[in-house]
Amino acid sequence: MLAAYLPWSDSNAYWLVDSKTHRLAVKALGFGFDEAVPLFFGESFAPAMDLSPWLIPVTEQVTSLDDVVLDLGILLRSERPVDEVIDHLRSLLIASLDGEEVMFRYYDKKVLLAMLQAMDESERYAFMGNIDTMILAEQEVHEFKNNASKPFELNVDVWWRLLPHHMDALYDVQNHAKILERRLWELIPNALAQFDSPSNVIIHALESAIERNYEKSQLESCVIIEVAKQANLHLSELSMPLRLTFDELKALQSIKETWS
């Protein structure tokens, strides 16, 4: 699908790929890509360099790849010099989420598509920065153009802020349940051991909370309440193993009053 958008060579076109796709493409090509640049940089990224995404200028090397491989990446176009494009993409690697700094995997096309579709126009233009067009193939081709009216200015440090509505489309109950179950086995194994299928209890609690329009920030509290209920435990009994503060326990008690 992406092949239809590529001439054999275009100095303004780039192929953005995650580390897995980069390794697959290098193996298919038989050698590395000319002028390819890893986006991870500096001491803070040194331990994770093997996981770095790569920005690869589109040349005949890229267009010679099988369509299946090519469609795993993201096509970018920009009239700005490549160094400026790299600087902007690197500025997005760390974002702010609920006041904390987190890795932002925008180079994963599933993450990118969900977020671009969730953003309003001004957010999309700010995120794209000095990139004129983003094209990715996920079931079908999705093309996003940057029609910002203000001149681009490079942001430094941590500037991109992940907001709740950006994340809604990325939420997955099954994945959340797996993460929660692993953590609860560490903290309250005796409670989970009472269930034939702890994962079913957790999934049911998450789905019930979502159906009943609890806030995303309350989902894990709903799981704790349901686990305590089915294990015949008082919430106060979980306070120490879950390392709950007085205010957190009070908040759980409040949510419990609406949970049945």
TIDREN-123489 format. One record per atom (N, C-alpha, C): residue in three letters; x, y, z. Coordinates in steps of 0.02 Angstrom, whole numbers, padded with zeros to 5 digits, always signed. Each point is the difference from the previous one (the first is absolute). Example, Ala and Ser with C-alpha at 12.3 -4.5 7.8 and 13.67 -1.06 7.14 Angstrom:
2
ALA+00660-00284+00390ALA-00045+00059+00000ALA+00045+00060+00000SER-00018+00053-00036SER+00042+00059+00003SER-00039+00055+00037
This chain:
260
MET+00041-00061+00000MET-00041+00061+00000MET+00043+00064+00000LEU+00051+00003+00043LEU+00041+00060+00003LEU+00041+00009-00064ALA+00013-00054-00035ALA+00041+00004-00060ALA-00031+00047-00052ALA-00066+00005+00000ALA-00034+00043-00048ALA+00014+00074+00011TYR+00026+00017+00060TYR+00014+00070+00017TYR+00073+00018-00008LEU+00040-00047-00024LEU+00072+00011-00003LEU+00027+00000-00070PRO+00036+00053-00020PRO+00041-00004-00061PRO+00062-00041+00017TRP+00041-00015-00049TRP+00059-00041+00015TRP+00050+00037+00045SER-00002+00067-00003SER+00044+00040+00043SER-00032+00067+00013ASP+00001+00022+00063ASP-00031+00064+00017ASP+00037+00027+00061SER+00037+00054-00010SER+00042+00026+00054SER-00042+00027+00058ASN-00066+00009-00011ASN-00043+00026+00052ASN-00040-00055+00035ALA+00012-00063-00018ALA-00039-00055+00028ALA+00043-00043+00046TYR-00031-00023+00054TYR+00035-00041+00050TYR-00045-00059+00019TRP+00033-00054+00020TRP-00035-00059+00024TRP+00018-00007+00074LEU-00050+00007+00044LEU+00010-00005+00071LEU-00021-00070+00023VAL+00046-00035+00034VAL-00014-00069+00020VAL+00023-00012+00072ASP-00033-00049+00032ASP+00023-00020+00066ASP+00059-00047-00007SER+00029-00021+00055SER+00061-00040-00002SER-00012-00068-00033LYS-00058-00030+00013LYS-00015-00066-00027LYS-00006+00003-00076THR-00034+00051-00025THR-00007+00008-00073THR+00067+00016-00032HIS+00041+00040+00034HIS+00066+00016-00026HIS+00042-00063-00009ARG+00000-00043+00051ARG+00038-00063-00005ARG-00026-00044-00057LEU-00066-00003-00006LEU-00030-00040-00053LEU+00018+00027-00069ALA-00001+00066-00007ALA+00016+00031-00064ALA+00074-00009-00019VAL+00044+00008+00049VAL+00072-00010-00012VAL+00013-00072-00022LYS-00033-00047+00033LYS+00008-00070-00019LYS-00024-00013-00071ALA-00057+00031-00017ALA-00027-00008-00068ALA+00045+00032-00052LEU+00029+00058+00017LEU+00043+00036-00047LEU+00068-00033-00005GLY+00024-00028+00055GLY+00065-00033+00000GLY+00055+00045+00028PHE-00015+00064+00011PHE+00049+00047+00029PHE-00040+00060+00025GLY+00035+00046+00035GLY-00034+00057+00029GLY-00020+00052-00051PHE-00042+00046+00022PHE-00026+00053-00044PHE+00046+00061+00002ASP+00013+00029-00058ASP+00041+00060-00004ASP-00033+00057+00038GLU+00040+00034+00041GLU-00021+00060+00036GLU-00057-00012+00050ALA-00012-00062+00019ALA-00050-00015+00051ALA+00025+00027+00068VAL-00046+00027+00039VAL+00019+00031+00064VAL-00043-00029+00057PRO+00033-00027+00053PRO-00039-00021+00058PRO-00023+00062+00038LEU-00062+00000+00023LEU-00027+00059+00034LEU+00019+00002+00074PHE+00014-00058+00030PHE+00024+00001+00070PHE+00070+00031+00000PHE+00015+00039+00051PHE+00064+00036+00001PHE+00018+00016+00072GLY+00063+00013+00012GLY+00023+00023+00065GLY+00004-00055+00052GLU+00026+00018+00058GLU+00011-00049+00053GLU-00064-00031+00027SER-00053+00040+00003SER-00062-00026+00029SER-00030-00056-00042PHE+00015-00001-00066PHE-00027-00052-00044PHE+00050-00056-00013ALA+00062+00009+00025ALA+00053-00048-00015ALA-00019-00073+00016PRO-00031-00014+00057PRO-00016-00070+00016PRO-00053-00031-00047ALA-00037+00044-00036ALA-00055-00025-00042ALA+00012+00011-00074MET+00063+00010-00020MET+00014+00015-00070MET-00024-00054-00048ASP+00000-00063+00023ASP-00023-00054-00043ASP-00074+00006-00015LEU-00036+00039+00038LEU-00072+00008-00009LEU-00017+00065-00036SER+00050+00036-00023SER-00011+00065-00031SER-00040-00005-00065PRO-00047+00048-00009PRO-00030+00007-00067PRO+00050+00031-00047TRP-00012-00007-00065TRP+00047+00026-00050TRP-00037+00044-00050LEU+00033+00054-00020LEU-00025+00042-00054LEU+00044-00014-00061ILE-00032-00022-00054ILE+00037-00022-00059ILE-00022+00041-00061PRO+00045+00038-00030PRO-00018+00036-00061PRO-00023-00048-00054VAL-00052+00019-00036VAL-00027-00044-00052VAL+00046+00002-00061THR+00028-00058-00016THR+00040-00009-00060THR-00024-00065-00033GLU+00035-00020-00051GLU-00018-00062-00034GLU+00007-00060+00047GLN+00043+00007+00052GLN+00007-00054+00049GLN-00067-00012+00035VAL-00034+00053+00018VAL-00063-00005+00035VAL-00055-00026-00047THR-00004+00030-00059THR-00054-00019-00045THR+00009-00070-00029SER+00059-00029+00008SER+00011-00068-00024SER-00027-00053+00049LEU-00019+00022+00059LEU-00024-00047+00051LEU-00068-00027-00020ASP-00015-00059+00025ASP-00066-00030-00009ASP-00053+00045+00031ASP-00057+00003-00031ASP-00054+00044+00024ASP-00019-00017+00072VAL+00002-00063+00019VAL-00018-00020+00068VAL+00046+00032+00051VAL+00064+00002-00016VAL+00050+00031+00044VAL-00008+00076+00000LEU-00008+00028-00059LEU-00006+00073-00007LEU-00059+00026+00040ASP-00055-00037-00001ASP-00061+00023+00034ASP+00005-00004+00076LEU+00053-00029+00026LEU+00010-00003+00073LEU+00023+00067+00028GLY+00026+00043-00044GLY+00026+00064+00022GLY-00047+00057-00014ILE+00024+00060+00010ILE-00039+00061-00008ILE+00036+00046-00050LEU-00036+00024-00049LEU+00030+00044-00050LEU-00008+00073+00021LEU+00055+00037-00001LEU-00002+00071+00018LEU+00025+00041-00059ARG-00026+00060-00006ARG+00026+00048-00049ARG+00010+00067+00034SER+00056+00031-00014SER+00015+00066+00029SER+00046+00039-00046GLU-00015+00064-00006GLU+00043+00045-00040GLU+00060+00025+00040ARG+00000-00013+00065ARG+00054+00024+00043ARG+00061-00045-00006PRO+00060+00026+00016PRO+00061-00041-00002PRO-00007-00060+00047VAL+00032-00054-00018VAL-00007-00062+00038VAL+00020+00009+00073ASP+00051+00041+00014ASP+00021+00010+00069ASP-00056+00030+00042GLU-00039+00044-00030GLU-00055+00031+00037GLU-00057-00050+00011VAL-00011-00043-00049VAL-00051-00052+00008VAL+00020-00047+00057ILE+00063-00019+00002ILE+00025-00045+00053ILE-00007+00034+00068ASP+00017+00064+00004ASP-00005+00036+00064ASP-00072+00000+00025HIS-00047+00011-00045HIS-00071+00001+00021HIS-00022-00070+00023LEU+00017-00051-00039LEU-00020-00068+00019LEU+00031-00020+00067ARG+00061+00019+00011ARG+00032-00016+00064ARG-00033+00037+00058SER-00027+00060-00013SER-00032+00038+00053SER-00064-00033+00023LEU-00027-00047-00039LEU-00062-00033+00017LEU+00010-00065+00039LEU+00062-00023+00005LEU+00013-00066+00030LEU-00021-00004+00073ILE+00008+00055+00036ILE-00021+00003+00070ILE-00057+00051+00004ALA-00057-00023+00028ALA-00058+00044+00007ALA-00021+00004+00072SER-00046+00045+00014SER-00026+00008+00068SER-00068-00035+00004LEU-00009-00040+00052LEU-00063-00035+00012LEU-00015+00004+00075ASP-00053+00035+00017ASP-00020+00009+00070ASP+00058+00027+00042GLY+00038+00047-00030GLY+00054+00032+00037GLY+00065-00040+00002GLU+00001-00058-00032GLU+00061-00041+00000GLU+00027-00005-00072GLU+00065-00012-00005GLU+00031-00009-00065GLU-00004-00074-00020VAL-00025-00013-00061VAL-00008-00068-00024VAL+00026-00007-00071MET+00020-00060-00018MET+00018-00014-00070MET-00063+00004-00043PHE+00005+00033-00056PHE-00056+00007-00046PHE+00016-00038-00064ARG-00034-00057-00010ARG+00016-00044-00057ARG-00041+00021-00062TYR+00007+00063-00020TYR-00037+00024-00058TYR+00023-00035-00064TYR+00058-00030+00000TYR+00026-00033-00059TYR-00031-00069-00011ASP-00042-00022+00047ASP-00041-00060-00009ASP-00062+00022-00037LYS-00012-00026-00059LYS-00054+00027-00042LYS-00069-00010+00031LYS-00009-00052+00041LYS-00065-00008+00034LYS-00011+00055+00050VAL+00053+00018+00037VAL-00004+00055+00048VAL-00012+00065-00037LEU+00039+00012-00054LEU-00004+00062-00037LEU-00070+00010-00030LEU-00027-00051-00032LEU-00065+00007-00032LEU-00054+00016+00052ALA-00001-00037+00055ALA-00051+00011+00051ALA+00004+00071+00027MET+00061+00025+00010MET+00008+00066+00029MET-00016+00056-00051LEU+00022-00008-00061LEU-00015+00051-00051LEU-00076+00006-00010GLN-00034-00056+00003GLN-00073+00002-00008GLN-00035+00030+00060ALA+00032-00005+00059ALA-00030+00027+00061ALA+00015+00075+00009MET+00053+00024-00031MET+00020+00070+00008MET-00047+00047-00037ASP-00009+00060+00027ASP-00034+00050-00040ASP+00050+00030-00049GLU-00023+00043-00043GLU+00042+00025-00054GLU+00062+00036+00025SER-00009+00044+00049SER+00058+00038+00025SER+00051-00045+00034GLU-00023-00051+00035GLU+00045-00048+00033GLU+00039-00038-00053ARG-00034-00020-00053ARG+00033-00039-00053ARG+00054+00042-00034TYR-00015+00063-00013TYR+00050+00043-00033TYR+00060+00011+00046ALA-00012+00009+00065ALA+00055+00009+00047ALA+00043-00062+00004PHE-00033-00058+00002PHE+00037-00063+00004PHE+00042-00011-00063MET-00029+00013-00059MET+00036-00011-00063MET+00059+00048-00008GLY-00006+00060+00029GLY+00056+00046+00000GLY+00022+00020-00069ASN+00062-00019-00019ASN+00027+00018-00066ASN-00009-00056-00051ILE-00044-00046+00015ILE-00017-00054-00046ILE-00063+00018-00037ASP+00002+00000-00066ASP-00057+00022-00041ASP-00054-00054-00006THR+00022-00063-00006THR-00047-00054-00011THR+00023-00063+00036MET-00048-00036+00029MET+00012-00066+00029MET-00048-00048-00033ILE+00027-00057-00024ILE-00041-00050-00033ILE+00016-00068+00030LEU-00051-00036+00019LEU+00011-00067+00026LEU-00056-00047-00023ALA+00017-00064-00004ALA-00048-00051-00023ALA-00019-00044+00058GLU-00064+00003+00018GLU-00028-00043+00053GLU-00070-00019-00022GLN-00006-00058-00032GLN-00061-00022-00034GLN-00010+00040-00065GLU+00008+00065+00004GLU-00003+00043-00059GLU+00051+00055+00010VAL+00010+00041-00052VAL+00049+00054+00004VAL-00032+00061+00035HIS+00037+00028+00048HIS-00022+00059+00035HIS+00051+00056-00012GLU-00023+00056-00024GLU+00045+00056-00016GLU-00020+00061+00042PHE+00050+00029+00033PHE-00012+00058+00042PHE+00044+00057-00024LYS-00030+00057-00014LYS+00037+00058-00025LYS+00004+00054+00053ASN+00055+00036+00000ASN+00012+00054+00048ASN-00015+00067-00034ASN-00056+00031+00019ASN-00019+00064-00029ASN+00005+00056+00052ALA+00050-00006+00043ALA+00008+00050+00053ALA+00012+00069-00030SER-00032+00050+00030SER+00009+00069-00025SER+00060+00034+00031LYS+00022-00023+00059LYS+00057+00031+00033LYS+00065-00033-00022PRO+00054+00039-00007PRO+00065-00028-00018PRO+00023-00049+00055PHE+00034-00052-00021PHE+00024-00050+00047PHE+00059+00026+00042GLU-00003-00014+00064GLU+00056+00015+00045GLU+00016-00063+00039LEU+00063-00020-00001LEU+00020-00061+00035LEU-00010+00008+00075ASN-00033-00049+00030ASN-00008-00002+00072ASN+00057-00040+00031VAL+00024+00020+00057VAL+00054-00035+00033VAL-00025-00030+00065ASP+00042-00043+00029ASP-00018-00036+00062ASP-00064-00040-00011VAL-00038-00011+00054VAL-00062-00038-00005VAL-00057+00050-00012TRP-00030-00003-00059TRP-00051+00050-00017TRP-00067-00032-00019TRP+00001-00061-00028TRP-00063-00029-00021TRP-00035-00031+00060ARG-00063+00016+00008ARG-00039-00024+00057ARG-00053-00049-00024LEU+00002-00061+00027LEU-00050-00050-00017LEU-00062+00012+00043LEU-00057+00009-00032LEU-00062+00014+00035LEU-00046-00061-00001PRO-00047-00004+00047PRO-00043-00059+00005PRO-00034-00019-00066HIS-00025+00049-00037HIS-00036-00017-00062HIS+00047-00026-00054HIS+00065+00014+00007HIS+00048-00029-00047HIS+00006-00076+00010MET-00010-00021+00062MET+00014-00070+00019MET-00060-00046-00005ASP-00060+00029-00006ASP-00061-00041+00002ASP+00001-00058-00050ALA+00020+00015-00062ALA-00001-00052-00051ALA+00053-00053+00009LEU+00050+00014+00043LEU+00055-00047+00011LEU-00016-00048+00058TYR-00053+00015+00038TYR-00014-00041+00059TYR-00023-00069-00021ASP+00026-00051+00035ASP-00017-00070-00014ASP-00012-00036+00066VAL-00061-00024+00010VAL-00018-00033+00064VAL+00043-00060+00013GLN+00011-00042-00051GLN+00039-00061+00010GLN+00071+00015+00023ASN+00031+00050-00032ASN+00068+00018+00018ASN+00002+00030+00070HIS-00047+00043+00016HIS-00003+00030+00066HIS-00009-00054+00053ALA-00043-00049-00015ALA-00013-00054+00048ALA+00063-00042+00013LYS+00039-00013-00053LYS+00062-00039+00008LYS+00049+00037+00046ILE+00007+00065-00012ILE+00046+00040+00040ILE-00022+00000+00073LEU-00065+00011+00011LEU-00027+00001+00068LEU+00008-00067+00035GLU-00013-00054-00036GLU+00005-00065+00031GLU+00071-00015+00023ARG+00049+00016-00042ARG+00070-00010+00019ARG+00017+00039+00063ARG-00024+00062+00003ARG+00015+00042+00058ARG-00036-00026+00063LEU-00062-00021-00007LEU-00037-00024+00058LEU+00026-00066+00026TRP+00026-00043-00044TRP+00032-00062+00022TRP+00061+00016+00044GLU+00034+00055-00016GLU+00058+00021+00040GLU-00021+00026+00069LEU-00057+00036+00002LEU-00019+00036+00061LEU-00050-00038+00043ILE-00049-00032-00031ILE-00052-00035+00039ILE-00012-00070-00028PRO+00051-00043+00000PRO-00007-00067-00029PRO-00053-00042+00034ASN-00008+00008+00066ASN-00050-00041+00037ASN-00071+00015-00023ALA-00012+00063-00017ALA-00067+00018-00024ALA-00013-00030-00069LEU+00048+00008-00046LEU-00009-00027-00068LEU-00004-00075+00000ALA+00034-00032+00046ALA+00001-00074+00002ALA-00068-00029+00015GLN-00046+00040+00023GLN-00067-00024+00015GLN-00043-00009-00062PHE+00024+00028-00056PHE-00040-00002-00062PHE+00024-00054-00048ASP-00048-00032-00033ASP+00018-00049-00052ASP+00033+00036-00058SER-00024+00060-00015SER+00029+00039-00055SER+00003+00073+00020PRO+00056+00021+00031PRO+00008+00071+00019PRO-00009+00047-00059SER+00024-00021-00059SER-00004+00045-00058SER-00073+00015-00018ASN-00044-00050+00007ASN-00071+00011-00014ASN-00031+00050+00048VAL+00020-00005+00064VAL-00026+00046+00050VAL+00022+00072-00017ILE+00063+00007-00019ILE+00027+00067-00015ILE-00031+00028-00063ILE-00005-00041-00052ILE-00030+00023-00063ILE-00073+00020+00011HIS-00036-00041+00037HIS-00071+00015+00014HIS-00006+00067+00037ALA+00044+00012+00048ALA-00002+00062+00038ALA+00015+00061-00045LEU+00050-00007-00042LEU+00017+00055-00045LEU-00057+00014-00048GLU-00027-00051-00030GLU-00055+00009-00048GLU-00061+00030+00033SER-00015-00023+00061SER-00058+00027+00037SER+00010+00074+00016ALA+00061+00017+00020ALA+00015+00070+00017ALA-00007+00045-00061ILE+00023-00024-00057ILE-00005+00039-00062ILE-00072+00008-00021GLU-00039-00054+00004GLU-00071+00003-00018GLU-00039+00048+00045ARG+00022+00005+00062ARG-00035+00043+00048ARG+00030+00070+00003ASN+00043+00014-00049ASN+00028+00068-00009ASN+00042+00026+00058TYR+00035-00046+00033TYR+00049+00023+00049TYR+00057+00033-00038GLU+00034+00047+00031GLU+00055+00033-00032GLU+00059-00048-00009LYS+00040+00013-00051LYS+00058-00044-00013LYS+00045-00005+00061SER+00006+00055+00037SER+00043+00000+00059SER-00027-00043+00056GLN-00063-00022-00006GLN-00032-00040+00052GLN-00003-00074-00016LEU+00021-00019-00060LEU-00008-00070-00022LEU+00037-00049+00046GLU+00061+00017+00017GLU+00039-00047+00042GLU-00030-00003+00071SER-00028+00054+00023SER-00033-00001+00065SER-00060-00047-00002CYS-00037+00001-00056CYS-00057-00045-00007CYS+00021-00072+00001VAL+00058-00015-00029VAL+00026-00069+00000VAL+00016-00020+00073ILE+00034+00043+00036ILE+00017-00015+00070ILE-00063-00013+00041ILE-00051+00041-00010ILE-00062-00008+00036ILE-00033-00067-00016GLU+00000-00018-00064GLU-00031-00063-00020GLU+00040-00060+00026VAL+00066+00004-00001VAL+00041-00054+00026VAL-00013-00009+00075ALA-00003+00055+00036ALA-00014-00004+00072ALA-00069-00029+00013LYS-00048+00021-00040LYS-00068-00024+00008LYS-00004-00076-00010GLN+00028-00024-00054GLN-00005-00072-00015GLN+00045-00043+00045ALA+00052+00030+00029ALA+00044-00037+00045ALA-00022+00008+00073ASN-00057+00034+00010ASN-00027+00012+00067ASN+00051+00035+00045LEU+00031+00051-00027LEU+00049+00039+00038LEU-00026+00072+00008HIS+00016+00029+00058HIS-00015+00071+00009HIS+00055+00040-00034LEU-00017+00056-00028LEU+00050+00041-00034LEU+00059+00017+00045SER-00014+00009+00064SER+00054+00017+00046SER+00052-00055+00005GLU-00021-00063-00014GLU+00047-00056+00002GLU+00051+00003-00058LEU-00019+00037-00052LEU+00045+00007-00058LEU+00043+00062+00004SER-00013+00041+00050SER+00034+00063+00005SER+00076-00007+00004MET+00024-00043+00044MET+00072-00009+00008MET+00033-00033-00060PRO-00027-00059-00023PRO+00034-00032-00058PRO-00002+00042-00063LEU-00052+00042-00008LEU-00004+00043-00059LEU+00033+00068+00012ARG+00025+00010+00061ARG+00035+00062+00019ARG-00042+00061-00013LEU-00063-00003+00022LEU-00047+00054-00010LEU+00010+00054+00053THR-00003+00062-00020THR+00000+00055+00048THR-00071+00006+00029PHE-00006+00040+00053PHE-00065+00010+00030PHE-00049+00030-00051ASP+00023+00048-00039ASP-00043+00032-00050ASP-00021-00050-00054GLU+00047-00044-00021GLU-00017-00050-00051GLU-00051-00049+00025LEU+00008-00021+00063LEU-00049-00046+00029LEU-00068+00033+00006LYS+00000+00063+00019LYS-00063+00038+00005LYS-00034+00005-00068ALA+00040+00011-00053ALA-00027+00005-00067ALA-00030-00067-00022LEU+00034-00055+00018LEU-00027-00067-00016LEU-00067-00011+00035GLN-00004+00020+00062GLN-00062-00009+00038GLN-00056+00040-00033SER+00016+00058-00026SER-00050+00042-00033SER-00025-00033-00064ILE+00047-00028-00039ILE-00020-00034-00063ILE-00041-00063+00017LYS+00019-00034+00054LYS-00035-00061+00018LYS-00075+00012+00013GLU-00016+00059+00024GLU-00070+00017+00015GLU-00043+00000-00063THR+00031+00010-00058THR-00038+00000-00063THR+00009-00065-00039TRP+00039-00045+00027TRP+00017-00062-00034TRP-00040-00058+00030SER-00029-00040-00042SER-00038-00058+00026SER+00010-00059-00046
